[in-house]
Amino acid sequence: MLVDTHCHLDAQEFDPDRNDVIERSRQAGVGAFVIPAVERRAFEKVLAICGENLDCYPALGIHPMYVDDAVIEDIDALRAKALEVTAIGEIGLDFFVEHYDRERQILFFEAQLKLAREFDLPVLLHVRRSQDTVLSSLRKIRVKGGIAHAFNGSFQQAEEFIKLGFKLGFGGAMTYDRATRIRSLARDLPLECIVLETDSPDMPPSFIGKTRNSPEYLPKIAAVLAELRNMTAGELAIVTTENAMNVLELE
């Protein structure tokens, strides 16, 4: 069994065939799906999908690229749902897109970290071009850990996330030969610190081209990682699934 620790199955791209996608993914060997919301108006949809599928686990949060449209009352709405979720997320910082308000991102990020600490929940982190600032906030507002999604930092930054109780998520980007840094991280970091993800419908792996990504492709993504690490897909599945189950306390 594999765990897709980050798939946006609530996205409108899945509206026509969401149940079929989930079933195909199950048949392919995916046994659990973590679905993170990115804004307040997605909260109910994520919870509804997970309510209908016991192998789908909800995470709610306000994504850094959505904070410009968010209001502080959204944090209260998140608090009201905190007892219903597996994790707080997707939250974090995005410094890749320069016109986004960094201070506002940090304001919402740290408010959500405090909420995760209050409810003793793990967090799903967005850390694009922002690893050091995210780490600074995590050292200031300690949470129980979680996953640094789509990790693409340095080995030193990876070690710091690991020290703070985080696993590192790897997905479709790892399947491209030109992604040398990501592939070296996936190959050389301790396997006990790695989890798998698709970030569906985004981050399509190399073998599907520029089409909609889906959790059904996770086994092939896992096979790429297994090859990089010179191990069998079965061996990899056992460890990465245990990693995900432990850090997110899935049942």
C-alpha positions as CSV (number, residue, x, y, z in Angstrom):
1,M,0.0,0.0,0.0
2,L,1.1,3.6,-0.7
3,V,0.0,6.9,0.8
4,D,-0.5,10.0,-1.3
5,T,0.4,12.5,1.4
6,H,-0.6,15.5,-0.8
7,C,-3.3,15.4,-3.4
8,H,-5.8,18.2,-4.1
9,L,-8.8,15.9,-5.0
10,D,-11.1,18.8,-4.2
11,A,-9.8,20.7,-7.3
12,Q,-12.4,21.4,-10.0
13,E,-10.3,19.4,-12.4
14,F,-11.6,16.3,-10.6
15,D,-15.2,17.3,-10.5
16,P,-16.2,15.3,-13.6
17,D,-14.7,12.0,-12.4
18,R,-13.5,12.2,-8.8
19,N,-14.9,8.9,-7.7
20,D,-13.5,7.1,-10.7
21,V,-10.0,8.7,-10.0
22,I,-10.1,7.5,-6.4
23,E,-11.2,4.0,-7.4
24,R,-8.5,3.7,-10.1
25,S,-5.9,4.9,-7.6
26,R,-7.1,2.3,-5.1
27,Q,-6.8,-0.4,-7.7
28,A,-3.3,0.8,-8.5
29,G,-2.2,0.4,-4.9
30,V,-2.9,3.7,-3.2
31,G,-4.5,3.0,0.2
32,A,-4.7,6.5,1.7
33,F,-5.1,10.0,0.3
34,V,-4.4,13.2,2.3
35,I,-6.4,16.1,0.8
36,P,-5.3,19.6,1.8
37,A,-7.5,22.7,1.3
38,V,-5.9,25.9,0.2
39,E,-8.6,28.5,1.2
40,R,-11.6,28.8,3.5
41,R,-14.2,28.2,0.8
42,A,-12.7,24.8,0.1
43,F,-13.0,23.6,3.7
44,E,-16.5,22.1,3.3
45,K,-15.7,20.4,0.0
46,V,-12.6,18.7,1.4
47,L,-14.5,17.5,4.5
48,A,-17.4,16.2,2.3
49,I,-15.0,14.2,0.1
50,C,-13.3,12.7,3.1
51,G,-16.6,12.0,4.8
52,E,-17.7,9.9,1.7
53,N,-14.3,8.1,1.5
54,L,-12.8,6.6,4.6
55,D,-9.4,6.3,3.1
56,C,-9.3,10.1,2.4
57,Y,-8.0,12.3,5.2
58,P,-8.7,16.0,5.4
59,A,-6.2,18.8,6.0
60,L,-7.5,22.4,6.1
61,G,-5.4,25.6,5.8
62,I,-4.9,28.8,3.9
63,H,-2.2,28.5,1.3
64,P,0.3,31.4,1.1
65,M,-0.7,32.2,-2.5
66,Y,-4.3,32.7,-1.3
67,V,-3.7,35.0,1.7
68,D,-4.2,38.2,-0.3
69,D,-7.9,37.2,-0.6
70,A,-8.1,35.9,3.0
71,V,-9.4,37.7,6.0
72,I,-8.4,37.1,9.6
73,E,-11.8,35.6,10.4
74,D,-10.7,32.7,8.2
75,I,-8.5,31.6,11.0
76,D,-11.5,31.4,13.3
77,A,-13.3,29.3,10.7
78,L,-10.2,27.0,10.6
79,R,-10.3,26.8,14.4
80,A,-13.9,25.7,14.3
81,K,-13.0,22.8,12.1
82,A,-9.7,21.8,13.8
83,L,-11.2,18.8,15.6
84,E,-12.3,17.3,12.2
85,V,-8.9,17.2,10.5
86,T,-5.8,15.2,10.2
87,A,-3.5,18.1,9.7
88,I,-3.4,21.9,9.3
89,G,-2.4,22.6,5.7
90,E,-1.6,23.5,3.1
91,I,0.2,26.4,4.8
92,G,3.6,28.0,4.6
93,L,5.4,30.6,2.5
94,D,6.0,31.2,-1.2
95,F,8.8,33.6,-2.2
96,F,9.0,32.3,-5.8
97,V,6.2,34.7,-6.9
98,E,7.7,38.1,-6.0
99,H,4.5,40.2,-6.0
100,Y,2.9,38.3,-3.1
101,D,3.0,40.2,0.2
102,R,5.6,38.4,2.3
103,E,4.6,40.0,5.6
104,R,1.0,39.0,5.1
105,Q,2.1,35.4,4.2
106,I,4.1,35.3,7.5
107,L,1.1,36.7,9.5
108,F,-1.2,33.9,8.3
109,F,1.4,31.2,8.4
110,E,2.3,31.9,12.0
111,A,-1.4,32.2,13.0
112,Q,-2.0,28.8,11.6
113,L,1.1,27.3,13.2
114,K,-0.2,28.6,16.6
115,L,-3.5,26.9,15.8
116,A,-1.7,23.6,15.0
117,R,0.1,23.9,18.3
118,E,-3.1,24.6,20.1
119,F,-4.8,21.4,18.7
120,D,-1.6,19.3,18.7
121,L,-1.8,18.7,14.9
122,P,0.8,18.2,12.3
123,V,1.2,20.6,9.4
124,L,1.5,20.3,5.7
125,L,4.1,22.9,4.6
126,H,4.5,24.9,1.3
127,V,8.1,26.0,1.3
128,R,8.8,27.2,-2.3
129,R,12.0,29.4,-2.2
130,S,11.3,30.1,1.5
131,Q,12.9,27.3,3.5
132,D,14.9,29.4,5.8
133,T,12.1,31.7,6.7
134,V,9.8,28.8,7.2
135,L,12.3,27.2,9.5
136,S,12.6,30.4,11.5
137,S,8.9,30.4,12.1
138,L,8.9,26.8,13.1
139,R,11.7,27.4,15.6
140,K,9.7,30.2,17.1
141,I,6.3,28.4,17.1
142,R,7.0,24.7,17.8
143,V,4.5,22.2,16.4
144,K,4.5,18.4,16.5
145,G,5.9,18.1,13.0
146,G,4.4,17.3,9.7
147,I,5.5,17.2,6.0
148,A,7.5,19.7,4.0
149,H,5.7,19.3,0.7
150,A,7.5,19.2,-2.6
151,F,10.8,19.6,-0.9
152,N,13.5,21.3,-3.0
153,G,15.9,22.8,-0.6
154,S,19.5,22.0,0.4
155,F,20.7,19.0,2.3
156,Q,21.4,21.3,5.3
157,Q,17.9,22.7,5.2
158,A,16.5,19.1,4.9
159,E,18.4,18.2,8.1
160,E,16.9,21.2,9.9
161,F,13.3,20.2,9.0
162,I,14.1,16.6,10.0
163,K,15.3,17.8,13.4
164,L,12.0,19.6,13.9
165,G,10.0,16.4,13.3
166,F,9.2,16.8,9.6
167,K,9.2,14.3,6.8
168,L,10.0,15.5,3.3
169,G,7.6,15.0,0.4
170,F,8.7,13.9,-3.1
171,G,6.6,13.5,-6.1
172,G,6.5,14.1,-9.9
173,A,9.4,16.5,-10.0
174,M,11.7,13.7,-9.0
175,T,10.9,11.8,-12.2
176,Y,12.6,14.2,-14.5
177,D,16.2,13.5,-15.3
178,R,17.1,17.2,-15.3
179,A,15.9,17.6,-11.7
180,T,19.3,16.7,-10.4
181,R,19.1,18.3,-7.0
182,I,15.7,16.8,-6.2
183,R,16.9,13.4,-7.4
184,S,20.0,13.6,-5.3
185,L,18.0,14.5,-2.2
186,A,15.5,11.7,-2.8
187,R,18.4,9.3,-3.3
188,D,20.6,10.3,-0.4
189,L,18.4,11.5,2.4
190,P,17.5,8.9,5.1
191,L,14.6,6.9,3.8
192,E,12.9,7.2,7.2
193,C,12.5,10.9,6.4
194,I,10.8,10.6,3.0
195,V,7.1,10.4,2.1
196,L,5.4,10.2,-1.3
197,E,3.0,12.6,-2.9
198,T,1.5,13.7,-6.2
199,D,0.2,17.2,-5.6
200,S,-2.6,16.3,-8.0
201,P,-3.7,17.8,-10.3
202,D,-0.4,19.7,-10.5
203,M,3.2,18.6,-10.7
204,P,2.7,15.9,-13.4
205,P,5.4,13.3,-13.6
206,S,7.6,13.0,-16.7
207,F,5.8,9.9,-18.0
208,I,2.4,11.6,-18.4
209,G,3.4,14.8,-20.1
210,K,1.5,18.1,-19.4
211,T,-1.8,16.5,-18.5
212,R,-3.8,16.3,-15.3
213,N,-1.8,14.5,-12.5
214,S,-3.6,12.0,-10.3
215,P,-2.9,9.7,-7.3
216,E,-3.2,6.7,-9.7
217,Y,0.3,7.6,-10.9
218,L,1.8,7.4,-7.4
219,P,3.0,3.8,-7.8
220,K,5.1,4.7,-10.9
221,I,6.5,7.7,-9.0
222,A,7.4,5.3,-6.2
223,A,9.1,3.1,-8.7
224,V,11.3,5.9,-9.8
225,L,12.4,6.5,-6.2
226,A,13.0,2.8,-5.7
227,E,15.3,2.8,-8.7
228,L,17.2,5.8,-7.5
229,R,17.7,4.2,-4.2
230,N,18.5,0.7,-5.6
231,M,15.7,-1.1,-3.8
232,T,12.5,-2.8,-4.7
233,A,9.2,-1.0,-5.0
234,G,7.8,-3.2,-2.3
235,E,10.6,-2.3,0.2
236,L,10.1,1.3,-0.6
237,A,6.4,1.2,-0.1
238,I,6.7,-0.4,3.3
239,V,9.0,2.3,4.7
240,T,7.4,5.4,3.0
241,T,3.9,4.3,4.1
242,E,5.0,3.8,7.7
243,N,6.6,7.2,7.6
244,A,3.4,8.8,6.4
245,M,1.2,6.9,8.8
246,N,3.4,7.8,11.7
247,V,3.9,11.6,11.0
248,L,0.2,12.1,10.3
249,E,-1.1,9.6,12.8
250,L,-3.2,7.9,10.2
251,E,-5.2,4.8,11.1
